[in-house]
């Protein structure tokens, strides 16, 4: 149950820790630490400044030596055309004043060599880009993030709500022994079955079916009643083939069934009804539907733009590996044939089981990580950074805060993102859309910002 969220229900809570002793407190303590690392642009600017300083110092020393030699050999003349130094005739004071003037010239060369307007030019460029990106649904919280994203080499993105719409939709339906196309049509559907379906859906929550990686059997999740319904459906050969077909298409399967019950056996009192065991045998299957979370429009194009710009997009999701693989293929993250490569698709628990050195050997090959926890996401970011990548991470939950903080550039979601995630991020995507990272105010704009900054540097 670690990492799960309480969505509904009631119970008794025992407080065992408060403040920094809680998991939330540990997360906040982690993200509040300032690692003091410089951005790629700062590193390059420091390199440029150091190089200019060394060249300026070398030129200043060379000029100083040449002028000193010319001064003491009598080749340096005053405004009247007379030598400024004559051996045995020029006083010590006049000679000292001449040396001081030559030294001042050398110091001037060193001072002029340092580009004093460079920091201001870079700041103005980043501020201009920050304002432009705001119009494209990208709120920049840290000015340095504008140029850091420009040198990003990989983006670790969530699936739900970022690459997809986070709106589950029924795409296939098998009702009363027939496949319905489209799934929401009621033509030819008996009124009794339609009424039972409407009543059943309104009275119950949903369950899901997925194939277990270890045993290869269909794994049922949901409430006890839903588990019973789906488990019963799996025992029927025809129904099992339907569910397996939907699962292969990465659809979440939901079965609807009913049975008649004598009202005399149903408790009338509310308290007794809470403890009443609902009959789970002799059920009649009504329908099986397949639902999925469709990809956002233009996500595939956005991923292609990133790849064309040399930025590798990786999907990190808590969903099962089959759903993650299908969505990654649909978005263009996973190219045809890549799914057969070793380590291209990996589960979080498998990645977590490797040592740190072993992760560094194959982390570049990872395209999709399924069944991942926030810790797995953090380990992935750390491994990629140690491999020399400039990593951007998207996240919306409190548990994503360590990964957002650890990454070179943290991208939080403005709609679904928690306050902790936003505080840990460098940029807030206001519409929760991955395409906004790329569209003008995204990677392309960041790349342009990065190039503009160095255009100022070269002046």
N, C-alpha and C positions, 0 to 999 in steps of 0.2 A: 504493500500500500504506500510505500515511500514515494513521495513526489506527486501523489494524487490530490485532487481538489474535491472538496465536499460541495456538491451541486445542489443537493436537496436532502431532506430528512430531519430527524431530531435525535437527540441523545444527551448523555451526561459527559461533561468535559472535566478532566483533571489537569490543572496547571502544574507542570513540573519545572518550568524554567521561564524566566522573563528577561527582557533586555538583550544584552550581548550573549547571554547563555542559550538563547533560542537559535533555531536554524536561520530564521530571518535575520537575527542579530549577527550571526557569523557571516552571512552573505553581505550585509551592510559593512561589516568590518573589513571584509576582503576588498570590496569595491572602493572603499574610502582610502585605501593605500595608494599613494602616488608613486609610481615606479620611476618617474623622472626621465623617461625615455624621450629621445628627440625624434621628431618626424623626419621622413626621408628628405624633405626640402631643407630642414634645418641642418641635417647632416651634410648635404651638398653645399649649402651656403657657408657652413663652417669650413668645409674643404676649400671652397673658392676664396674665402677670406684669408685662410692660412697660406694658400698659394700666392695670392696677391701680396700678402705681407712679406713672404720670403723673397719674392721677386723684387719688391720695392726696397727691401733692406739691402739686397745684393747690389742693386743699381745705386742706391745711396752710398754704400761703402766704396763702390768703384768710382763714382763721381768725386767723392771726398778725396780719395787717393790721387786721382788725376789732377784735381785742382790744387792739392797740397804740393805735388811735384812741380806743377807749373808756377806756383807762387814762389817756391824757394829757388827755382832756376831762373827767375826773373822774366818769365814769359807772361805773367799777369800784369796788365797795365791799368793805370787809373784813367779818369776821363780826359786827362791831358795827354795821354799817349806815353807816359813815362812808366817804367817798371815800378811796381809797388814794393818790391823787395830787392835791396842791394846788399850783398854780403859785406859786413863791417861798417855799413853806413846807416842801415835802417835800425831804428831803436827797437828795444824789446817790446815796448807798448804798442808800436805800430804793427809789429809782426804778430803780436797776440791778437790785435783787432782783426787782422786779415784772416787769421786761423778761425776766429769766431764767426766771421761772415761766411767762410767756406763751410763750417760746420752747420750753420743755419740753413744753407742751401741744401745740404744733405738731409737734414731733418724735414725740410719742406717737401722733398721728394717722397719721403716715407709717409708723411701725413696725407699728401695728395693722392697717393696710391690707394688708400683705403676708401672704398665707395660709401660715403656717409649716407647717401640717399637710397641705398639698396634696401634696408629694412622697411623704410617708408613706402617704397615702390611695391614691394612684395605685399605689405599689409593692405595697401589700396587695391591691389589686384584681387586679393582674397575677399576683401569686403565687397567689392563690386560683384564678384561671382556669388557670394553669399546672398546678396539681395536678388540676383537673377534666379537663383535656385529656389528661393522662397515662392516665386510665382509658379514653380513646377512641383509643388507639394513636397518640398524638402526643406525642413527647418534645421538650419545649422546651429548647433549649440556651442561648438568650439571652432574658432576660426581656422585653426590648423587642420581641421578635418577636410577642408576644401582641397588642400593639396595632397593630403595623405591618400585620399581616395584615388587621386590621379595616378598614383604609382601602385595601386592594388593589383595583385596578381591572382587572387582567388576570392570568391564570395561564398560563404557558408550560409545558405538560406533555409528558413523554415518552409514547410509545405502548406499547412492549413492556414488559410487567411492571407498568406503572402503570395504563394504561387497559385493557390486555388481561391475560390470565392468564399469558402467556409459556409456554403449553403448546400446541404445534402439534397439531392434531387433523385426522384424515382425515374429510372431510365428503362427498366424492364419489369414486366409483370406477368405472372402465370396465375390466372384466376379460374377456378372451377374447371380445371383440367385443360384450359386453353391459354395459349400465349396471346397477350393483348398488345396490339400495335395501333396507335401509340398507347403507352401504359395507362394513361388517364382516361381513355375512352370507356364509356358505359354502354355502348351499343350492344344489344344482345345479352346484356348481363341481367339475370333474374333479379327482380326487386328484393326478394328475400335475402339473397347473397349480398347485394349492395347494402342493405340495411344492417346485416350482420357485420360486414366489414367496417362500416362507419362507426357502429357501436363499439366494435372490438378495438379499433384504432384509438377512439376517444377514451376508452377505459384502461388502456394499457400503455406501457412504455415500450421501447424497442430493444431488441437483442441482435447480436451479430454472430457470424460464422466465419471462421478462417481456418486454414490448414496448418496444423502444428508442424514445425520444422523437424522436431525430433522423431516423433512416431509416425508422421505422415497422415494422421487421422484428423478429421474435422474437429476443430476446437470451438466450443460454444461459450459465449459470454453474455452477460445480462443478468436480469433478476432470476430467481429460482423458477418462476412460472415460465419465463421466456426460454430458459434453458430446457425445461421439459418440453415445450412446444417444438423447439428446433431439434432437440435430440430425437423426438418422435418422428419428425419429418425426415431426419437422416436415415432412419431405419427402413424407410420405404424406398425401394430401388429407383422408381421413376422420379420421385421427388429429389433423391440424392443426386441423380444426374443433372437435374435442373440447377440445384444449388452449386454443384461443382462447376457447371458451365458459367454461372454468374460469378463465382469466385475467381475463375480463370480470367474473366474480364474485369477483375479487380473491383467487383461490386460488393457492397455490404448487403448480405441477404437477411431478410426478415420474413418469418412465416406467421400466418394468421390461422388460428384454428378455434373451434368452439365445441361445446357439448351442452346438452340440455340438463338441467338440474332441478330437482324437486324443491319447491319453495319451502316446504316444511323442514328441509335439511339445512336451510340457510339461516344463520343466526340473525335475529332482529335487532338485538342489543348491539350498540356500537363497540363496546369493549369486547364482547364475545367475538364479534366479527374480526377484530384485529388479530386474534389468536386462532381464527378458523383456518384450517388447511384446505385450500382450494383443490378440488379433485383434478388430478393430472392424468387420468387414464380415459380411454374410450373417446379420444378427441377426434374431431372431423376437420381435416385440412381444408381451408377456404382458399388461401392464396399464398404465393411466395413472390416477393418483390425484391428487386435489386436496386440499390441506391448508390450514388457516388457524389463526390464533391468535385464539380467541374473546374477546370483550369480557368484562370482569369484571361480575359481577352488580351491579345498582344504579348502574353508572357513568352511564348515561343520566339517571337521576333526579338524581344528584349534579351533573352538568353543568347540568341544568335549574335546580337550586337556585342554582347560581352565577350563571347568567344572570339569574334572577329577582332576585338580590341586586345586580345591576349589575356583576358581575364577568365579563369576557369570557374564555373558555377558548380557548387556541390550542394546536394540536398541533405539536410539533417532533420529527421522527423521521428516522432514517436510511434507512427503507424507501422503496421507489419510490413515485412520486406517486399511482399508481392504488390501491395498497393503503392508503396514507394517506388518500386521499379516501373510500374505502369505510368504513374504520374510523371516520373523523371523522363521516360521515353516520350510521353505526350508533350512535355515542355521543351524537349530538345536537349536536356541535360545529359541524358544517356543516349549515345549514338548507337545505331544498329551494329551488333557484334561486340560492343563493349561489355555487355552483361555476361559474356563468357570469360572475360579476363578475370584473373584471380585478384581479389581485394577490391574490384571495381564496385561491387555491392557487398556491404558488410552490415552485420547487426551490432548494436551498441555493446552488448555483453561480450561478443567475440573480440571487438576492438579493445574493450576494457581489460580483457584477460591477458593481452600481450604486455610485455615489459616496455619501458620507455624507449629503449634502444631498438626493440623490434618494431615499434610503431613508426619510427623514423625511416625504416627501410622501405615501407610500402605505403606510407600516408599519401604520397603524391598520386597514387593510382586510384584512391577512393573517389567515387563519383556520387554514391548514394549510401547513406547510413540510416538504417531503419531500427525501430525499437530502441531508440537512443534516449538516454537520460541527460539532464543538464551537465552532469559530470563528464559524460562521454563527449559532449559538445566542447567542454573546456579542454579536455585532453586533446581533441582534434585540433583546436586552435593553437594550443601550445606546441604540438608536434609540427604543424605547418610553419609556424614562426621560426622554429629551430631549423627548419629546412631552408630558411631564407625567404619565405613568402611574406608579402604584405597582405594581411588577412582582413577582410571585411565580414562582419557577422550580423545577421538579422535576428531579432528576438522580440518577444512581447510579454513574457512572464517574469515574475520575480526571480525564479530559478535560473533564468537566462542571464541575470546580471553579471555573474563572474565571467562568463564567456564574452559578453559585451565589453566588459572592462578590460579583459585580457587582450582582446583583438586590437589591431592597429586602428580600426575604424568600426565603431559600433552603430548599428542602424536599428532603432526601435520603432515600433508601430504606434502611430498617433491615435488610432481608434481603439484597438484592443490591448494596446500596451499598458502595463502597470506603471505607476509612478516610479517605482524602484528601477524598472527597466529603462525608463526615459532618462532618469538621473544618471544612469550608468552609460548612456549612449552619447555619441558625438553628433549624430544627425537623427532627426525624427521624421519618418515617412508619414505624412499627414493622412494619406488615403490608404495606407496598409498595402499598397500595390507594388509588387516587385518591378513592374514596368516603370514606375516613377523613379527608381534608382538609376535607370538608364536614360529615360526620356529627358533630353536637354539638361535638366537639373540633376541628372544622375551621372553615370560613368562618363558619357560623352562630354558633359559640361566640366566634370572634374578633370578629365584629360586636357581639355582646352585651358582650364585654369592653370594646370601644371605647366603647360607649354608657355602660356602668357607670362607666368612668373619668371621663367628662365629667359624670356625675351627681354624683360626688364634687367635681368642680371647681366646680360651680355652688353648692355649699353654702358 
